[in-house]
Amino acid sequence: MIEIIRKEFFGFLHSLIAYVVIVVFLTGMGLLMWVFPETSVLEYGYADMEALFSVGPYVLMFLIPAVTMRSFSEEYKSGTIELLFTRPLSDSQIIWGKFLASFGLVLLSLLPTLVYFYSIYSLGDPIGNLDIPGTVGSYLGLLLLSGVFTSIGIFGSAISRNQIVAFVLSVFFCFLMYSGFRSIAGIDVWGSSSLLLDQLGILYHYDTLSKGLLDTRDLVYFASVILFFVLCTHLVIGSRKW
């Protein structure tokens, strides 16, 4: 599996995908946090990273599928998927290898945002006047959210030979899992079941972590969703081998 991770990760670094994703994400977040008057920390006068943690998921919703769309689709298109299956690797090792490589690139994109954290921490009056537990929880939520989006992107790439179709499907599933359930729960027809519907979506658990509340139920939720889509990918890959 290490070979798959290394191959995929360095494959990203030797293409434009990695650099486009990192530059677009950091530039977009930088503009939101420091330039645009509606969300700028300098204009708002309050030391927080709300712009990153509220808008970041919607940016990642498009960028992560752009990273993962070639994971299996490119293998199908080039015909190398059969060669990959002949290696002494199980389907699970192949899938997890591609997942971890894509997730590693996402982490590489998030890492420079710690500069924003340090800048806002230093700008506080007094210095350090920042909601540290909430910020740490939001970062954890963003990492777990990225893991879910990555697993969805891998699944989307596995079900389509066309990268564009894989991208569109992945974005749709990411949106559905992130805020779709909350929107559906907001329809005034569910009664007492609306809370249960809301809890099926990512946004409910992401909001809890953003408040600095570390609940094992939220961690179990994110882990379960990641495992669910990895399992779905495993079933799709297994069916294509026959």
C-alpha positions in Angstrom: 0.0 0.0 0.0 2.9 2.3 0.7 3.9 2.0 -3.0 0.4 3.1 -4.0 0.5 6.1 -1.7 3.9 7.2 -2.9 2.9 6.7 -6.6 -0.3 8.6 -6.3 1.0 11.4 -4.1 4.1 12.1 -6.2 1.9 11.8 -9.2 -0.1 14.7 -7.9 3.1 16.7 -7.2 4.3 16.1 -10.8 1.1 17.5 -12.3 -0.6 20.8 -12.2 -3.5 19.5 -10.0 -1.7 19.8 -6.7 -0.5 23.3 -7.3 -3.8 24.5 -8.7 -5.6 23.1 -5.7 -3.2 24.6 -3.2 -3.0 28.0 -4.9 -6.8 28.3 -5.4 -7.6 27.3 -1.9 -5.1 29.6 -0.2 -5.8 32.5 -2.4 -9.5 32.2 -2.0 -9.3 31.9 1.8 -6.7 34.7 2.0 -9.0 37.0 0.1 -12.0 36.2 2.3 -10.1 36.6 5.5 -8.0 39.7 4.7 -9.4 41.5 1.6 -13.1 41.3 1.1 -14.8 43.9 3.4 -17.7 41.6 4.2 -15.5 38.9 5.7 -12.2 40.6 6.4 -10.8 40.3 9.9 -9.3 43.8 9.6 -12.7 45.3 8.7 -14.7 43.2 11.1 -12.5 44.0 14.1 -13.0 40.7 15.8 -10.2 38.1 16.0 -11.6 34.8 14.6 -11.3 32.5 11.7 -14.9 32.2 10.8 -14.4 32.9 7.1 -12.1 29.9 6.8 -14.3 27.5 8.7 -17.6 28.6 7.3 -16.7 29.1 3.6 -13.8 26.6 3.5 -16.0 23.5 3.3 -17.8 24.8 0.2 -14.4 25.5 -1.4 -13.2 22.0 -0.5 -16.4 20.6 -1.9 -15.2 21.5 -5.4 -11.4 21.2 -5.0 -11.3 17.7 -3.4 -13.4 16.1 -6.2 -11.0 17.8 -8.6 -8.1 16.0 -6.9 -9.8 12.6 -6.7 -11.7 12.5 -10.0 -8.7 10.8 -11.8 -8.0 8.2 -9.1 -9.9 5.3 -10.8 -11.3 7.1 -13.9 -7.8 7.6 -15.3 -7.0 4.0 -14.6 -10.1 2.9 -16.5 -9.5 5.2 -19.4 -5.8 4.3 -19.9 -6.4 0.6 -19.3 -3.9 0.4 -16.4 -6.6 -0.8 -14.0 -6.0 -4.4 -15.1 -2.3 -4.0 -14.5 -3.0 -2.6 -11.1 -5.1 -5.6 -10.2 -2.3 -8.0 -11.1 -0.1 -6.5 -8.4 0.2 -8.4 -5.1 -2.2 -5.9 -3.5 -5.8 -6.4 -2.2 -8.6 -4.1 -3.4 -8.7 -2.5 0.1 -5.0 -1.7 -0.1 -5.4 0.0 -3.5 -8.4 2.0 -2.3 -6.9 3.1 1.0 -3.6 3.9 -0.8 -5.4 6.2 -3.2 -7.5 7.7 -0.4 -4.5 8.4 1.8 -2.5 10.0 -1.1 -5.4 12.3 -1.9 -6.0 13.1 1.7 -2.3 13.9 2.1 -2.5 16.5 -0.6 -5.5 18.1 1.1 -3.6 18.3 4.4 -0.8 19.9 2.5 -3.2 22.5 1.3 -4.6 23.2 4.8 -1.2 23.4 6.5 -0.3 26.9 5.3 -3.5 28.2 6.9 -1.8 27.9 10.2 -0.1 31.2 9.2 -3.6 32.8 9.3 -4.1 31.4 12.7 -0.8 32.8 14.0 -1.5 36.2 12.3 -5.0 36.5 13.9 -3.6 35.3 17.3 -1.0 38.1 17.1 -3.5 40.7 16.1 -5.8 40.0 19.1 -6.1 42.7 21.7 -4.6 41.6 24.0 -2.4 39.2 22.0 -3.9 35.7 22.1 -7.5 36.9 22.4 -8.8 34.1 20.3 -11.2 31.3 20.9 -8.5 28.5 21.0 -10.8 25.6 21.8 -13.3 26.6 19.1 -10.4 27.1 16.6 -8.9 23.7 17.4 -12.3 22.1 17.1 -12.9 23.8 13.8 -9.6 22.6 12.4 -10.4 19.1 13.6 -13.8 19.3 11.9 -12.2 20.6 8.7 -9.8 17.7 8.7 -12.5 15.1 9.2 -14.7 16.9 6.7 -11.9 16.7 4.2 -11.6 12.9 4.9 -15.2 12.4 4.1 -15.0 14.5 0.9 -12.0 12.5 -0.1 -13.7 9.2 0.4 -16.7 10.5 -1.6 -14.4 11.6 -4.4 -12.7 8.2 -4.5 -16.1 6.6 -4.8 -17.2 9.0 -7.5 -14.1 8.2 -9.5 -14.7 4.5 -9.1 -18.3 4.5 -10.6 -17.4 6.4 -13.8 -14.8 6.2 -16.5 -15.3 9.8 -17.3 -13.4 12.2 -15.0 -15.9 15.1 -15.6 -18.8 12.8 -14.6 -16.9 11.6 -11.6 -16.3 15.2 -10.6 -19.9 16.2 -10.9 -21.2 13.2 -9.0 -18.6 13.7 -6.2 -19.6 17.4 -5.8 -23.3 16.4 -5.7 -22.7 13.8 -3.0 -20.4 16.1 -1.0 -23.1 18.8 -1.1 -25.8 16.3 -0.1 -23.8 15.0 2.8 -22.7 18.4 4.0 -25.8 20.6 3.9 -28.4 18.6 2.0 -29.7 16.8 5.0 -30.1 20.0 6.9 -32.0 21.6 4.0 -34.3 18.6 3.8 -34.8 18.6 7.5 -35.8 22.2 7.3 -38.9 21.3 5.3 -41.9 21.5 7.6 -43.2 18.0 7.0 -41.0 15.8 9.2 -42.1 16.8 12.6 -40.0 15.2 15.3 -37.9 13.3 12.7 -36.4 16.6 11.4 -33.6 16.4 14.1 -32.7 12.9 13.1 -32.5 13.9 9.4 -30.3 16.8 10.4 -28.0 14.5 12.4 -27.4 12.4 9.3 -25.7 15.3 7.6 -22.1 16.5 8.2 -23.1 20.1 9.1 -24.7 19.1 12.4 -21.5 17.4 13.6 -19.2 20.0 12.1 -21.0 22.8 14.0 -20.6 20.9 17.2 -16.8 20.5 16.7 -16.6 24.2 15.7 -17.8 25.1 19.2 -14.9 23.3 20.7 -17.0 20.4 22.0 -15.2 17.2 21.4 -17.8 14.5 21.4 -17.0 10.9 20.5 -20.3 10.6 18.7 -19.1 13.2 16.2 -15.8 11.4 15.7 -17.7 8.1 15.2 -20.0 9.7 12.7 -17.1 11.0 10.5 -15.3 7.7 10.7 -18.4 5.8 9.8 -19.1 7.9 6.8 -15.6 7.5 5.5 -15.7 3.8 6.0 -19.1 3.6 4.3 -17.9 5.3 1.1 -14.7 3.3 1.1 -16.8 0.1 1.4 -19.0 1.3 -1.5 -15.9 1.9 -3.5 -14.7 -1.6 -2.6 -18.0 -3.1 -3.9 -17.8 -1.1 -7.1 -14.2 -2.1 -7.8 -14.9 -5.7 -7.0 -17.9 -5.8 -9.4 -15.8 -4.3 -12.2 -13.3 -7.2 -11.9 -15.8 -9.7 -13.1 
